[in-house]
Amino acid sequence: MADRVFGSHEKAQRWLRKHSKVLGETPINLLQSETGAVLVEEELHRIDYGIFA
């Protein structure tokens, strides 16, 4: 999903590894749990639709 939202695998990987103020953690670390994965998915939806927090 991140690849699609960001348009490239490289950009998606950078986003996944960069600390997110909104999420309070790096997205890749949040993917370790189902709850965290849902938070990452919701944030990707917000980015995809241009809704920035």
mmJSON file of the N, C-alpha and C atoms, coordinates in Angstrom:
{"data_MODEL":{"atom_site":{
"group_PDB":["ATOM","ATOM","ATOM","ATOM","ATOM","ATOM","ATOM","ATOM","ATOM","ATOM","ATOM","ATOM","ATOM","ATOM","ATOM","ATOM","ATOM","ATOM","ATOM","ATOM","ATOM","ATOM","ATOM","ATOM","ATOM","ATOM","ATOM","ATOM","ATOM","ATOM","ATOM","ATOM","ATOM","ATOM","ATOM","ATOM","ATOM","ATOM","ATOM","ATOM","ATOM","ATOM","ATOM","ATOM","ATOM","ATOM","ATOM","ATOM","ATOM","ATOM","ATOM","ATOM","ATOM","ATOM","ATOM","ATOM","ATOM","ATOM","ATOM","ATOM","ATOM","ATOM","ATOM","ATOM","ATOM","ATOM","ATOM","ATOM","ATOM","ATOM","ATOM","ATOM","ATOM","ATOM","ATOM","ATOM","ATOM","ATOM","ATOM","ATOM","ATOM","ATOM","ATOM","ATOM","ATOM","ATOM","ATOM","ATOM","ATOM","ATOM","ATOM","ATOM","ATOM","ATOM","ATOM","ATOM","ATOM","ATOM","ATOM","ATOM","ATOM","ATOM","ATOM","ATOM","ATOM","ATOM","ATOM","ATOM","ATOM","ATOM","ATOM","ATOM","ATOM","ATOM","ATOM","ATOM","ATOM","ATOM","ATOM","ATOM","ATOM","ATOM","ATOM","ATOM","ATOM","ATOM","ATOM","ATOM","ATOM","ATOM","ATOM","ATOM","ATOM","ATOM","ATOM","ATOM","ATOM","ATOM","ATOM","ATOM","ATOM","ATOM","ATOM","ATOM","ATOM","ATOM","ATOM","ATOM","ATOM","ATOM","ATOM","ATOM","ATOM","ATOM","ATOM","ATOM","ATOM","ATOM","ATOM"],
"id":[1,2,3,4,5,6,7,8,9,10,11,12,13,14,15,16,17,18,19,20,21,22,23,24,25,26,27,28,29,30,31,32,33,34,35,36,37,38,39,40,41,42,43,44,45,46,47,48,49,50,51,52,53,54,55,56,57,58,59,60,61,62,63,64,65,66,67,68,69,70,71,72,73,74,75,76,77,78,79,80,81,82,83,84,85,86,87,88,89,90,91,92,93,94,95,96,97,98,99,100,101,102,103,104,105,106,107,108,109,110,111,112,113,114,115,116,117,118,119,120,121,122,123,124,125,126,127,128,129,130,131,132,133,134,135,136,137,138,139,140,141,142,143,144,145,146,147,148,149,150,151,152,153,154,155,156,157,158,159],
"type_symbol":["N","C","C","N","C","C","N","C","C","N","C","C","N","C","C","N","C","C","N","C","C","N","C","C","N","C","C","N","C","C","N","C","C","N","C","C","N","C","C","N","C","C","N","C","C","N","C","C","N","C","C","N","C","C","N","C","C","N","C","C","N","C","C","N","C","C","N","C","C","N","C","C","N","C","C","N","C","C","N","C","C","N","C","C","N","C","C","N","C","C","N","C","C","N","C","C","N","C","C","N","C","C","N","C","C","N","C","C","N","C","C","N","C","C","N","C","C","N","C","C","N","C","C","N","C","C","N","C","C","N","C","C","N","C","C","N","C","C","N","C","C","N","C","C","N","C","C","N","C","C","N","C","C","N","C","C","N","C","C"],
"label_atom_id":["N","CA","C","N","CA","C","N","CA","C","N","CA","C","N","CA","C","N","CA","C","N","CA","C","N","CA","C","N","CA","C","N","CA","C","N","CA","C","N","CA","C","N","CA","C","N","CA","C","N","CA","C","N","CA","C","N","CA","C","N","CA","C","N","CA","C","N","CA","C","N","CA","C","N","CA","C","N","CA","C","N","CA","C","N","CA","C","N","CA","C","N","CA","C","N","CA","C","N","CA","C","N","CA","C","N","CA","C","N","CA","C","N","CA","C","N","CA","C","N","CA","C","N","CA","C","N","CA","C","N","CA","C","N","CA","C","N","CA","C","N","CA","C","N","CA","C","N","CA","C","N","CA","C","N","CA","C","N","CA","C","N","CA","C","N","CA","C","N","CA","C","N","CA","C","N","CA","C","N","CA","C","N","CA","C"],
"label_alt_id":[null,null,null,null,null,null,null,null,null,null,null,null,null,null,null,null,null,null,null,null,null,null,null,null,null,null,null,null,null,null,null,null,null,null,null,null,null,null,null,null,null,null,null,null,null,null,null,null,null,null,null,null,null,null,null,null,null,null,null,null,null,null,null,null,null,null,null,null,null,null,null,null,null,null,null,null,null,null,null,null,null,null,null,null,null,null,null,null,null,null,null,null,null,null,null,null,null,null,null,null,null,null,null,null,null,null,null,null,null,null,null,null,null,null,null,null,null,null,null,null,null,null,null,null,null,null,null,null,null,null,null,null,null,null,null,null,null,null,null,null,null,null,null,null,null,null,null,null,null,null,null,null,null,null,null,null,null,null,null],
"label_comp_id":["MET","MET","MET","ALA","ALA","ALA","ASP","ASP","ASP","ARG","ARG","ARG","VAL","VAL","VAL","PHE","PHE","PHE","GLY","GLY","GLY","SER","SER","SER","HIS","HIS","HIS","GLU","GLU","GLU","LYS","LYS","LYS","ALA","ALA","ALA","GLN","GLN","GLN","ARG","ARG","ARG","TRP","TRP","TRP","LEU","LEU","LEU","ARG","ARG","ARG","LYS","LYS","LYS","HIS","HIS","HIS","SER","SER","SER","LYS","LYS","LYS","VAL","VAL","VAL","LEU","LEU","LEU","GLY","GLY","GLY","GLU","GLU","GLU","THR","THR","THR","PRO","PRO","PRO","ILE","ILE","ILE","ASN","ASN","ASN","LEU","LEU","LEU","LEU","LEU","LEU","GLN","GLN","GLN","SER","SER","SER","GLU","GLU","GLU","THR","THR","THR","GLY","GLY","GLY","ALA","ALA","ALA","VAL","VAL","VAL","LEU","LEU","LEU","VAL","VAL","VAL","GLU","GLU","GLU","GLU","GLU","GLU","GLU","GLU","GLU","LEU","LEU","LEU","HIS","HIS","HIS","ARG","ARG","ARG","ILE","ILE","ILE","ASP","ASP","ASP","TYR","TYR","TYR","GLY","GLY","GLY","ILE","ILE","ILE","PHE","PHE","PHE","ALA","ALA","ALA"],
"label_asym_id":["A","A","A","A","A","A","A","A","A","A","A","A","A","A","A","A","A","A","A","A","A","A","A","A","A","A","A","A","A","A","A","A","A","A","A","A","A","A","A","A","A","A","A","A","A","A","A","A","A","A","A","A","A","A","A","A","A","A","A","A","A","A","A","A","A","A","A","A","A","A","A","A","A","A","A","A","A","A","A","A","A","A","A","A","A","A","A","A","A","A","A","A","A","A","A","A","A","A","A","A","A","A","A","A","A","A","A","A","A","A","A","A","A","A","A","A","A","A","A","A","A","A","A","A","A","A","A","A","A","A","A","A","A","A","A","A","A","A","A","A","A","A","A","A","A","A","A","A","A","A","A","A","A","A","A","A","A","A","A"],
"label_entity_id":["1","1","1","1","1","1","1","1","1","1","1","1","1","1","1","1","1","1","1","1","1","1","1","1","1","1","1","1","1","1","1","1","1","1","1","1","1","1","1","1","1","1","1","1","1","1","1","1","1","1","1","1","1","1","1","1","1","1","1","1","1","1","1","1","1","1","1","1","1","1","1","1","1","1","1","1","1","1","1","1","1","1","1","1","1","1","1","1","1","1","1","1","1","1","1","1","1","1","1","1","1","1","1","1","1","1","1","1","1","1","1","1","1","1","1","1","1","1","1","1","1","1","1","1","1","1","1","1","1","1","1","1","1","1","1","1","1","1","1","1","1","1","1","1","1","1","1","1","1","1","1","1","1","1","1","1","1","1","1"],
"label_seq_id":[1,1,1,2,2,2,3,3,3,4,4,4,5,5,5,6,6,6,7,7,7,8,8,8,9,9,9,10,10,10,11,11,11,12,12,12,13,13,13,14,14,14,15,15,15,16,16,16,17,17,17,18,18,18,19,19,19,20,20,20,21,21,21,22,22,22,23,23,23,24,24,24,25,25,25,26,26,26,27,27,27,28,28,28,29,29,29,30,30,30,31,31,31,32,32,32,33,33,33,34,34,34,35,35,35,36,36,36,37,37,37,38,38,38,39,39,39,40,40,40,41,41,41,42,42,42,43,43,43,44,44,44,45,45,45,46,46,46,47,47,47,48,48,48,49,49,49,50,50,50,51,51,51,52,52,52,53,53,53],
"pdbx_PDB_ins_code":[null,null,null,null,null,null,null,null,null,null,null,null,null,null,null,null,null,null,null,null,null,null,null,null,null,null,null,null,null,null,null,null,null,null,null,null,null,null,null,null,null,null,null,null,null,null,null,null,null,null,null,null,null,null,null,null,null,null,null,null,null,null,null,null,null,null,null,null,null,null,null,null,null,null,null,null,null,null,null,null,null,null,null,null,null,null,null,null,null,null,null,null,null,null,null,null,null,null,null,null,null,null,null,null,null,null,null,null,null,null,null,null,null,null,null,null,null,null,null,null,null,null,null,null,null,null,null,null,null,null,null,null,null,null,null,null,null,null,null,null,null,null,null,null,null,null,null,null,null,null,null,null,null,null,null,null,null,null,null],
"Cartn_x":[0.828,0.0,0.874,1.936,2.831,3.467,3.843,4.414,3.434,2.17,1.152,0.941,0.828,0.568,1.71,2.943,4.096,4.61,4.117,4.476,5.784,6.506,7.746,8.109,8.791,9.221,10.222,11.128,12.158,11.545,10.579,9.922,9.127,8.479,7.711,8.635,9.775,10.717,11.261,11.526,11.981,10.919,9.651,8.56,8.41,8.496,8.326,9.412,10.588,11.712,11.912,11.162,11.3,10.309,10.779,9.898,8.712,7.536,6.311,5.817,5.677,5.126,3.686,2.939,1.529,1.404,2.226,2.151,2.957,3.904,4.732,5.802,6.093,7.012,7.314,8.28,8.491,7.414,6.812,5.769,6.219,7.468,7.935,7.898,8.162,8.099,6.666,5.747,4.34,3.78,4.38,3.882,4.113,4.76,5.011,3.748,2.735,1.483,0.304,-0.772,-1.971,-2.527,-2.526,-3.016,-2.161,-0.852,0.046,-0.124,-0.332,-0.535,-1.787,-2.822,-4.05,-3.762,-2.982,-2.636,-1.847,-0.911,-0.112,-1.017,-1.906,-2.827,-3.718,-4.228,-5.068,-4.282,-3.028,-2.198,-1.926,-1.699,-1.501,-2.764,-3.921,-5.178,-5.258,-4.903,-4.952,-3.995,-2.791,-1.81,-2.339,-2.895,-3.413,-4.516,-5.354,-6.469,-6.15,-4.888,-4.473,-4.929,-5.196,-5.64,-4.434,-3.84,-2.651,-3.021,-2.469,-2.746,-1.774],
"Cartn_y":[-1.196,0.0,1.262,1.241,2.407,2.67,1.606,1.782,2.51,2.133,2.762,4.223,4.477,5.839,6.779,6.315,7.175,7.091,6.139,6.058,5.366,4.965,4.208,3.45,2.352,1.522,2.278,3.026,3.745,4.806,5.576,6.605,5.965,4.863,4.165,3.673,3.12,2.627,3.76,4.91,6.073,6.47,6.529,6.917,5.906,4.637,3.597,3.659,4.144,4.162,5.508,6.528,7.863,8.022,8.624,8.86,9.728,9.311,10.05,10.748,12.072,12.817,12.402,12.146,11.763,10.403,9.46,8.11,7.962,8.873,8.814,7.735,7.235,6.105,5.984,5.158,4.871,3.884,4.112,3.197,1.739,1.499,0.112,-0.595,0.129,-0.473,-0.778,0.06,-0.159,-1.386,-1.765,-2.917,-4.247,-4.202,-5.412,-5.946,-5.09,-5.529,-5.225,-5.933,-5.704,-4.3,-3.872,-2.526,-1.464,-1.63,-0.686,-0.686,-1.858,-1.956,-1.195,-1.25,-0.504,0.996,1.449,2.871,3.323,2.499,2.816,2.859,1.893,1.863,3.103,3.497,4.702,5.94,6.027,7.177,7.194,6.032,5.962,6.405,6.06,6.527,8.05,8.624,10.091,10.753,10.206,10.757,10.637,9.473,9.222,10.201,10.551,11.46,12.917,13.188,14.572,15.148,14.291,14.742,14.676,15.825,15.842,16.353,15.692,16.069,17.125],
"Cartn_z":[0.0,0.0,0.0,0.783,0.839,-0.525,-1.236,-2.571,-3.484,-3.426,-4.272,-3.873,-2.583,-2.096,-2.477,-2.31,-2.572,-4.007,-4.764,-6.171,-6.464,-5.439,-5.656,-4.388,-4.579,-3.46,-2.58,-3.195,-2.452,-1.546,-2.068,-1.255,-0.119,-0.418,0.614,1.725,1.353,2.355,3.22,2.622,3.404,4.41,3.973,4.865,6.004,5.688,6.707,7.78,7.434,8.371,9.066,8.657,9.251,10.406,11.493,12.64,12.223,12.628,12.317,13.573,13.501,14.634,14.9,13.843,13.974,14.659,14.253,14.803,16.095,16.328,17.521,17.477,16.312,16.128,14.642,14.301,12.89,12.443,11.295,10.826,10.774,10.391,10.279,11.631,12.71,14.045,14.438,14.032,14.364,13.649,12.537,11.78,12.503,13.661,14.436,15.106,15.235,15.869,14.952,15.16,14.349,14.582,15.827,16.15,15.464,15.514,14.865,13.359,12.787,11.337,10.915,11.727,11.436,11.476,12.452,12.539,11.304,10.871,9.67,8.447,8.328,7.191,7.177,8.335,8.413,8.018,8.449,8.086,6.581,5.991,4.544,3.794,4.31,3.7,3.775,4.926,5.067,4.076,3.951,3.0,1.576,1.249,-0.098,-0.466,0.504,0.239,0.575,0.922,1.164,2.477,3.454,4.767,5.699,5.987,6.834,8.212,9.218,10.611,11.07],
"occupancy":[1.0,1.0,1.0,1.0,1.0,1.0,1.0,1.0,1.0,1.0,1.0,1.0,1.0,1.0,1.0,1.0,1.0,1.0,1.0,1.0,1.0,1.0,1.0,1.0,1.0,1.0,1.0,1.0,1.0,1.0,1.0,1.0,1.0,1.0,1.0,1.0,1.0,1.0,1.0,1.0,1.0,1.0,1.0,1.0,1.0,1.0,1.0,1.0,1.0,1.0,1.0,1.0,1.0,1.0,1.0,1.0,1.0,1.0,1.0,1.0,1.0,1.0,1.0,1.0,1.0,1.0,1.0,1.0,1.0,1.0,1.0,1.0,1.0,1.0,1.0,1.0,1.0,1.0,1.0,1.0,1.0,1.0,1.0,1.0,1.0,1.0,1.0,1.0,1.0,1.0,1.0,1.0,1.0,1.0,1.0,1.0,1.0,1.0,1.0,1.0,1.0,1.0,1.0,1.0,1.0,1.0,1.0,1.0,1.0,1.0,1.0,1.0,1.0,1.0,1.0,1.0,1.0,1.0,1.0,1.0,1.0,1.0,1.0,1.0,1.0,1.0,1.0,1.0,1.0,1.0,1.0,1.0,1.0,1.0,1.0,1.0,1.0,1.0,1.0,1.0,1.0,1.0,1.0,1.0,1.0,1.0,1.0,1.0,1.0,1.0,1.0,1.0,1.0,1.0,1.0,1.0,1.0,1.0,1.0],
"B_iso_or_equiv":[0.0,0.0,0.0,0.0,0.0,0.0,0.0,0.0,0.0,0.0,0.0,0.0,0.0,0.0,0.0,0.0,0.0,0.0,0.0,0.0,0.0,0.0,0.0,0.0,0.0,0.0,0.0,0.0,0.0,0.0,0.0,0.0,0.0,0.0,0.0,0.0,0.0,0.0,0.0,0.0,0.0,0.0,0.0,0.0,0.0,0.0,0.0,0.0,0.0,0.0,0.0,0.0,0.0,0.0,0.0,0.0,0.0,0.0,0.0,0.0,0.0,0.0,0.0,0.0,0.0,0.0,0.0,0.0,0.0,0.0,0.0,0.0,0.0,0.0,0.0,0.0,0.0,0.0,0.0,0.0,0.0,0.0,0.0,0.0,0.0,0.0,0.0,0.0,0.0,0.0,0.0,0.0,0.0,0.0,0.0,0.0,0.0,0.0,0.0,0.0,0.0,0.0,0.0,0.0,0.0,0.0,0.0,0.0,0.0,0.0,0.0,0.0,0.0,0.0,0.0,0.0,0.0,0.0,0.0,0.0,0.0,0.0,0.0,0.0,0.0,0.0,0.0,0.0,0.0,0.0,0.0,0.0,0.0,0.0,0.0,0.0,0.0,0.0,0.0,0.0,0.0,0.0,0.0,0.0,0.0,0.0,0.0,0.0,0.0,0.0,0.0,0.0,0.0,0.0,0.0,0.0,0.0,0.0,0.0],
"pdbx_formal_charge":[null,null,null,null,null,null,null,null,null,null,null,null,null,null,null,null,null,null,null,null,null,null,null,null,null,null,null,null,null,null,null,null,null,null,null,null,null,null,null,null,null,null,null,null,null,null,null,null,null,null,null,null,null,null,null,null,null,null,null,null,null,null,null,null,null,null,null,null,null,null,null,null,null,null,null,null,null,null,null,null,null,null,null,null,null,null,null,null,null,null,null,null,null,null,null,null,null,null,null,null,null,null,null,null,null,null,null,null,null,null,null,null,null,null,null,null,null,null,null,null,null,null,null,null,null,null,null,null,null,null,null,null,null,null,null,null,null,null,null,null,null,null,null,null,null,null,null,null,null,null,null,null,null,null,null,null,null,null,null],
"auth_seq_id":[1,1,1,2,2,2,3,3,3,4,4,4,5,5,5,6,6,6,7,7,7,8,8,8,9,9,9,10,10,10,11,11,11,12,12,12,13,13,13,14,14,14,15,15,15,16,16,16,17,17,17,18,18,18,19,19,19,20,20,20,21,21,21,22,22,22,23,23,23,24,24,24,25,25,25,26,26,26,27,27,27,28,28,28,29,29,29,30,30,30,31,31,31,32,32,32,33,33,33,34,34,34,35,35,35,36,36,36,37,37,37,38,38,38,39,39,39,40,40,40,41,41,41,42,42,42,43,43,43,44,44,44,45,45,45,46,46,46,47,47,47,48,48,48,49,49,49,50,50,50,51,51,51,52,52,52,53,53,53],
"auth_comp_id":["MET","MET","MET","ALA","ALA","ALA","ASP","ASP","ASP","ARG","ARG","ARG","VAL","VAL","VAL","PHE","PHE","PHE","GLY","GLY","GLY","SER","SER","SER","HIS","HIS","HIS","GLU","GLU","GLU","LYS","LYS","LYS","ALA","ALA","ALA","GLN","GLN","GLN","ARG","ARG","ARG","TRP","TRP","TRP","LEU","LEU","LEU","ARG","ARG","ARG","LYS","LYS","LYS","HIS","HIS","HIS","SER","SER","SER","LYS","LYS","LYS","VAL","VAL","VAL","LEU","LEU","LEU","GLY","GLY","GLY","GLU","GLU","GLU","THR","THR","THR","PRO","PRO","PRO","ILE","ILE","ILE","ASN","ASN","ASN","LEU","LEU","LEU","LEU","LEU","LEU","GLN","GLN","GLN","SER","SER","SER","GLU","GLU","GLU","THR","THR","THR","GLY","GLY","GLY","ALA","ALA","ALA","VAL","VAL","VAL","LEU","LEU","LEU","VAL","VAL","VAL","GLU","GLU","GLU","GLU","GLU","GLU","GLU","GLU","GLU","LEU","LEU","LEU","HIS","HIS","HIS","ARG","ARG","ARG","ILE","ILE","ILE","ASP","ASP","ASP","TYR","TYR","TYR","GLY","GLY","GLY","ILE","ILE","ILE","PHE","PHE","PHE","ALA","ALA","ALA"],
"auth_asym_id":["A","A","A","A","A","A","A","A","A","A","A","A","A","A","A","A","A","A","A","A","A","A","A","A","A","A","A","A","A","A","A","A","A","A","A","A","A","A","A","A","A","A","A","A","A","A","A","A","A","A","A","A","A","A","A","A","A","A","A","A","A","A","A","A","A","A","A","A","A","A","A","A","A","A","A","A","A","A","A","A","A","A","A","A","A","A","A","A","A","A","A","A","A","A","A","A","A","A","A","A","A","A","A","A","A","A","A","A","A","A","A","A","A","A","A","A","A","A","A","A","A","A","A","A","A","A","A","A","A","A","A","A","A","A","A","A","A","A","A","A","A","A","A","A","A","A","A","A","A","A","A","A","A","A","A","A","A","A","A"],
"auth_atom_id":["N","CA","C","N","CA","C","N","CA","C","N","CA","C","N","CA","C","N","CA","C","N","CA","C","N","CA","C","N","CA","C","N","CA","C","N","CA","C","N","CA","C","N","CA","C","N","CA","C","N","CA","C","N","CA","C","N","CA","C","N","CA","C","N","CA","C","N","CA","C","N","CA","C","N","CA","C","N","CA","C","N","CA","C","N","CA","C","N","CA","C","N","CA","C","N","CA","C","N","CA","C","N","CA","C","N","CA","C","N","CA","C","N","CA","C","N","CA","C","N","CA","C","N","CA","C","N","CA","C","N","CA","C","N","CA","C","N","CA","C","N","CA","C","N","CA","C","N","CA","C","N","CA","C","N","CA","C","N","CA","C","N","CA","C","N","CA","C","N","CA","C","N","CA","C","N","CA","C","N","CA","C","N","CA","C"],
"pdbx_PDB_model_num":[1,1,1,1,1,1,1,1,1,1,1,1,1,1,1,1,1,1,1,1,1,1,1,1,1,1,1,1,1,1,1,1,1,1,1,1,1,1,1,1,1,1,1,1,1,1,1,1,1,1,1,1,1,1,1,1,1,1,1,1,1,1,1,1,1,1,1,1,1,1,1,1,1,1,1,1,1,1,1,1,1,1,1,1,1,1,1,1,1,1,1,1,1,1,1,1,1,1,1,1,1,1,1,1,1,1,1,1,1,1,1,1,1,1,1,1,1,1,1,1,1,1,1,1,1,1,1,1,1,1,1,1,1,1,1,1,1,1,1,1,1,1,1,1,1,1,1,1,1,1,1,1,1,1,1,1,1,1,1]
}}}
